[in-house]
Amino acid sequence: MKTDRIARVNEILRRELASQLFRLVREPGFDPARVTITRVRTAVDLRTARVYVSVMGGEAEKKAVLGILRRCRAEFQAAIRDNVPIRYTPQLHFTLDESIEKGSAVLEILSALEEAEEPAGGE
């Protein structure tokens, strides 16, 4: 039962953070369309939450976006406090999530393998 509650809290926080991403971050050079909040992992005591973020772009852009999100942490926490009815507002910790990029790389490899096998299989 407790894991279901944490899973629901994680999803609510992910949705709230994703919607606030477009409203709160107003720094030059920040493009919210290139940022995806992939998942949130909240501690059982609801005091902390790790926010996994995927950023499309190079390494320099990823580090810059992560820095911007970390600087805006207080605003994100205030939005959670105001909009999400939970007992504690978790302290947010932003982390890069590279699982989408790794998945894309695997799909590209599989696609290349399929293309390489097509001419040989058709004869």
ZINORHU-V29709 format. One record per backbone hydrogen bond with DSSP energy under -1.0 kcal/mol. NH is the residue of the N-H (numbers start at 1). CO is the residue of the C=O. E is the energy in kcal/mol with one decimal. If there is no record, write none. Layout:
# ZINORHU-V29709
nh={NH/NH}
co={CO/CO}
e={E/E}
This chain:
# ZINORHU-V29709
nh={5/6/7/8/9/10/11/12/13/14/15/16/17/18/19/20/21/24/30/34/35/36/38/39/41/43/46/49/50/51/52/53/54/56/62/63/64/65/66/67/68/69/70/71/72/73/76/77/78/79/80/81/82/83/84/86/91/93/95/97/102/103/104/105/106/107/108/109/110/111/112/113/114/115/116/117/118/121/122}
co={1/2/3/4/5/6/7/8/9/10/11/12/13/14/15/16/17/20/27/31/32/54/52/52/50/48/43/91/41/93/39/95/36/34/58/59/60/61/62/63/64/65/66/67/68/70/72/73/74/75/76/77/78/79/80/84/47/49/51/53/98/99/100/101/102/103/104/105/106/107/108/109/110/111/112/113/114/117/118}
e={-1.7/-2.2/-2.4/-2.1/-2.5/-2.9/-2.1/-2.5/-2.7/-2.3/-2.3/-2.4/-2.8/-2.3/-2.2/-2.2/-1.4/-3.1/-1.6/-1.9/-1.2/-2.7/-1.7/-1.1/-2.6/-2.8/-2.0/-2.5/-2.7/-3.0/-2.9/-2.9/-3.2/-2.5/-2.3/-2.3/-2.1/-2.7/-2.4/-2.1/-2.2/-2.6/-2.2/-2.1/-1.6/-1.1/-2.0/-2.6/-2.3/-2.1/-2.1/-2.6/-2.2/-2.1/-2.6/-1.9/-3.1/-2.2/-2.8/-3.2/-2.2/-2.4/-2.3/-2.2/-2.0/-2.3/-2.2/-2.1/-2.5/-2.4/-2.4/-2.3/-2.3/-2.2/-1.9/-1.7/-1.6/-2.2/-1.5}
